[in-house]
Every structure is written in structure tokens, then in C-alpha cells.
């Protein structure tokens, strides 16, 4: 079969309505055209990236109309959102779908080309010979700042190197919207360092394993995980795997609020947030004194008065794909915890709260995060009520007639 350029057929239709008329073009592809659709290969994670391919109320995405010449279910192309690392090479996994299925034999291979909207971005390879159903990977290098955005346009065309008649048809085959991860959003490997440190600590914490773990260990565990998040063993309390201190930072005369404020002064906090709009059920508070136990009321002694806590998280997380990490204290520093929000899939965002013993019972969907924090605040507040009563018995004072603060303080962590 001889090679020659074979243009796609274009049909033009005109409709008349009184004195008005409108025309539309419908491009018809044939067996000699290479019509790929290129999108994320979700069977692979890639490297130094987080991608989102679903659309929902929480995460609207751009769309491309590839045209009526494409197979109907592929015409509306949802543009993936991708977050890449700042200082590392990122690798994006892609797959090649068949965008048009003509009758009979067809040319099923060709070339896909990638171009960036920003000159500070390098894509390798810029073009690649592929076949339908192939899975490939492109490599991204850049000199952009955190939060900067760019797009990658993808074109498909025939390769003109086989026995089929060649085609000069070039089609839009896809698009990728990309942003560099922001200062206060973290990649999976960074969040995992926090989790790994807490899980390492958990078997030792509050377990009489002196000398490092011979006291209530919530502050130490939280700050150790922060030191691992930033891999900073100078500004944060830090202990190595042999349980030896890496520095001289200590907590004498300090609580978590003091330490959170110190993190802020060092530049590691994007925002500090205080919440104290809890309604106390005083009948349940009094039952703690009557029964000398707080366990029956530990999760419902408080109620949220408003939506300010959830609104805060909605604003901070919003459409920012990645992991969001908070150091926080409840009941005015009585207990110290870490909060990790997994927003890698904004349509199914989740949260988990950790203390020195590992995962707490407060975890689940992001929409319920304020209830999770309330739950932790409830049991610690109830505990402090019992502590006041026990202090009264020991010291014959009247402090048990009062109650401790319900204040929750959060610090959203960020890179400097």
C-alpha cells in the first residue's frame, strides 16, 4: 500500500430558522488516523506526585470537549489535577486509550506529544511513539516556586512509519493541570514519617520504660513526630532509634501551647486557631463526682455550639490536594495530639488523630472532623473534672466545684 497524506473527512451541516442559519462541522476519522486519549494510569502511583481524577462538589475540575469524532464515552475529558514535589523529579504514569474505533483494520500506533504552558518546566520525553493500551511515564523537572501552576497539553498524531497510509491528522488527546505543592501541604512520604515515628513510640509510651518514657509522653511523642516531618533535629525535641536525645530541648515548666507558639515563632506554622465554643452538660459533669468516674460521660459531656471548627478546616484544606498536618492541644494543653488530613482524593477526604499510643478512636471522613476533635476534648475535659474532685479529697479544697478550660488550640504545620 503506497504512503500518502490522507486528510480526515469533514462534514458540514447547515440549519435554517426563518432568516437565520447556523452551521457546524463534524470531523470524521478513519482507519488511517491515530486518535489516542491520554490520561492518568491509576494502577500506578508515580513518583513525587499526588493526582486526583474524580470530580465532586468539593473538587470541580476543568473539562475538555474532544469532539464528536471521538468515541462517545471519551468525548468529555475530565482534566486530572496533579501536585508535584518542589525539589525532586516527578514521574507521572499515563495510559493510552483508543479514542476512535473505525470498522475493519486500522492503524493502532502513532506519536503523542507533550508541551508545557510554562518555560520553567521540562518534560521528558517531549514525544513518544505509542500504541493503544500502552502505559507510559513522563518525567517532570522544574524551577517553579511552591503553589505555582502550569498545564501540559497532549496531542496525538500518526507516526508515518508503517505499511498503512499516513495521516496528517493531529488531535487534542488530553491535558494535565499541575501545581507545585504548597508550603503547608505535604506529600505522602512526609506524612508517613509522622505516622512512623508515632507508631515507633507507641509500645514504649507511658509504659514505665525509663528513662525516656517514664512520664506522660503525649507532648514528647507529638514533637518527635514534628521533628521527623521536617527532618529537623535541632529546633524540635528529637530522639533517635536508640532512645537517645538528639538535642537539649526539654519541657520543664512548659505545655503544648508554649511549644506550639515556639514552632510559630520559628516559621513552621501557617496559622494558629483557637476554639472554645463548647456547651458543657453540667448534669453529666456532676455525675462524675457522684460516681467517682468519668467513663460513662466521657464522649458526650460536651457539645459544639457552632460550625466554626469545621469551617476553619474547610478553609484550610479546601481544594488543596495532599496531606495537611496539625499539632494541637486540647483542654488548654492537658493533652497533645497530631492530626493528619488525607486530602489526596478531595471527594473522599479523611482524617486521623494520633497521640502517644498511636491512632485514636477519632478518625473517619473529613466532614466529621469537628466531631472527632470534640470527642477527644470530651474525654480529657471529663478526666480533668475527676482530677479536680480527687484533688479536693486530698487537699480539702473547693476547686472541684469549678472546671477546667475546654479550649482547643491548633497549629497548622508548614515548611519554612
Helices and strands as residue ranges (DSSP letters): E 9-17, E 20-28, E 36-40, E 49-52, E 63-65, G 72-74, E 76-78, E 80-84, E 90-98, E 109-116, E 121-124, E 127-131, E 135-142, E 149-157, E 170-180, H 188-202, H 218-230, H 256-266, E 269-275, E 278-280, H 282-291, G 295-297, E 302-304, H 308-317, E 322-330, E 335-343, G 346-348, E 350-355, E 358-365, G 366-368, H 369-395, G 399-401, E 408-413
